[in-house]
Amino acid sequence: MSFRLLKMISSNSKRRVRNMTAGQKQLPALVSYHLQGPMGDMLKHQSSLPKLPVPPLNQSLQKYLKAIRPLVNDKEFKRTCGVVEEFGKRNGAGEKLQKLLEDRAKSHDSWLKEWWDCVAYLGFRESVVINSNPCITHPKYPIVDESSFIKLATKTVVAIGRYMLLIKSELLPPEVTRNGPLCMSQYVNLLSCCRVPCSAVDVQRRTPIEQSHHIIVAHNDHFYLLDILSPLPDGGCALVPANHIEEQLYKIVESSATKAQHPVGALTSEHRDRWYNARERLIVDPVNKTSLDKIERAQFVLCLDSPHPGINPHSSVTANELNIMNGRCLHGNGSKYDSCNRWFDHAIQAFVSSDGGSGSNIEHSSADGVAAVQIDLYTMDAIQSEDLLNYDTPASVLELNPAQKLQWNITPETRKDIEAAKLSIDSAVSDCDHQVFVFEDYGKAFVKSHKLSPDSFIQIALQLTFYKIYGHLTATYESGSTRQFLYGRTDTIRAASVESLAFCRAMLDPIAMDTDKAAKLVNSVQVHRQYVMETISGQAFDRHLLGLKLLAGKELPLLYTDQSYTKSLHFRLSTSQIPSEHGIVPGFGAVVPDGYGVCYNPQEMKCTFAITTFQRCCQTDTAKFGAVLCESLREMRSTLNFIGPKAKL
């Protein structure tokens, strides 16, 4: 089983969150953190959050059967029904494993967290680039000259620095939905977190902000340490003056006018075992070990990227430029461009290019997109403020340190490691076919006028698109948040259903009545919406069956070796949404060789899709899928119009 599918960029965002606005506009403009000062309310609900439940065994088994029904033929389904019956019988393997899982749940704050960190993320051995790390691409900023480029970079540093101080001071408002408060632990995880490669399972290195006052700035594949925080007498810290940050960024750019001869950052894009071995060779030298230590202890990484020849910084963005910008954030567009100007292991990498492009890349083990994207939204809002860089630094901040260029002693063996890494990332970038499609015919407003969930509507459109191209449905992954539980991450929302299959068949039936098509469309959307609610309530089946499987160890029950179970986890459609009116473009890679990665931003009047496939697979076609998806959305609008919008209650 491949667990690349488990890296989804974001949690399903159907639950309306109160006390939060896009970009956190109402947050205080914090520039310091005081060790003895009063803390905010960010974590006030943590102690009262319920634990992630263990669903009833029979309930999960029945949901599993319902999920695979549209994916298998009658013979396969009959066989699987027998396998499920055997697994779930009284005193059978399922009951015994269920009891063990229920006992584990009693003794752990979360029965899933420890397993999930390992199985879904830290134990994943392929490269994190494309396969695991999601990205966010911002709209293009107007860049006139080097001064405006450095100013944008300075604003980015100050905005993220402020957000980090808000997290440390616990001044982010706790997120609350109509179902109650959400777990805020993922925000804490974003502070100075770096993944470190190990031989079998990676580890996360976290450094308290009191011991980490710096960021890492990458430019032309060189790395610099830049202190953006200064210690205060009480043990806290404060942002250094913005003009000092700006001055140091100028000096960094001036001192790294040409690309590094041996770009160490390329190693972080490698297969995790190869990166581990290369790192072990690297740290034999104390100079290299010191440089790695400084990188891994940084608050975040700022990547100052070179202009791309395909982007005009003085004009509005074109479709081709959008693809280039999204590729820059997803994988760096290859070693010729920005792929070596990265440290892909850091929880937060922020990108600013002199061609106006910007965005971020998220190491996924630390947090899901629903938390990480808030940094992007806050930063985008803050950048628009004329007052962002006008703040008073505490009088006790006297010492302002210059940026330090990190040094490396590159042995012939490490040189080979770097060259191999460059070849690997170039091959991966060449293989990744990613395109951005902006559907402008309508957006969320139209769907909501019919009292339907926009996300569920889009998910059914994806089902129709796949069915049109391939003549059948496929296992579909959509990420659903379980953050109403302590340390909750995600579970799988299943969009392929008996109901969505019936709708797809009706849409391609030349004699089907339009009213019948409309009824089946509404029904399939509503069924999906119901499963969303069950998922975020901890009642989905995927993580539950995974927990039972992990408890079984090597002696797996027949349920897990059955062909239907394998087919149910081969997610040719891997999907997620990041809704925002900011015009961001989220993205991630496909999770199986013959699959599609589809991330989308539904807005009121349009919807943006970032779709990825692998070039080596002759069965997938990014451009075709995007074109058919737009066609499906238009047909679904026409179908809905036969029943007309519903009046407001």
Secondary structure, DSSP 8 states (H G I E B T S, - for coil): ---GGGG-S-----S--BS--GGGTTS----EE-TTS---STTTTGGG--------HHHHHHHHHHHHGGGS-HHHHHHHHHHHHHHHSTTSHHHHHHHHHHHHHHHSS-TTHHHHIIIIIIT--S-STTTT--EEE-------SHHHHHHHHHHHHHHHHHHHHHHHTT-S---EETTEE---HHHHHTTTEEEE--SSS-EEEE--GGG--EEEEEETTEEEEEE-EEE-TTS-EEE--HHHHHHHHHHHHHHT-S--SS-GGGGGGS-HHHHHHHHHHHTTSHHHHHHHHHHHT-S-EEEEE---TT--TTS---HHHHHHHHHHHHTTT-TTTTTTS--TTBSEEEEEETTS-EEEEE-TTT--HHHHHHHHHHHHHHHT-TTTT-----TT-------EE------HHHHHHHHHHHHHHHHHHHHEEEEEEEE-S--HHHHHHTT--HHHHHHHHHHHHHHHHHSS---EEEEEE-TTSTT--EEEEE---HHHHHHHHHHT-TT--HHHHHHHHHHHHHHHHHHHHHHHTT--SHHHHHHHHHHHTTS--HHHHSHHHHHHT--SEEEEE---TT--EEE---SSTT-EEEEEEE-SS-EEEEEEEETT-TT--HHHHHHHHHHHHHHHHHHHTTT------
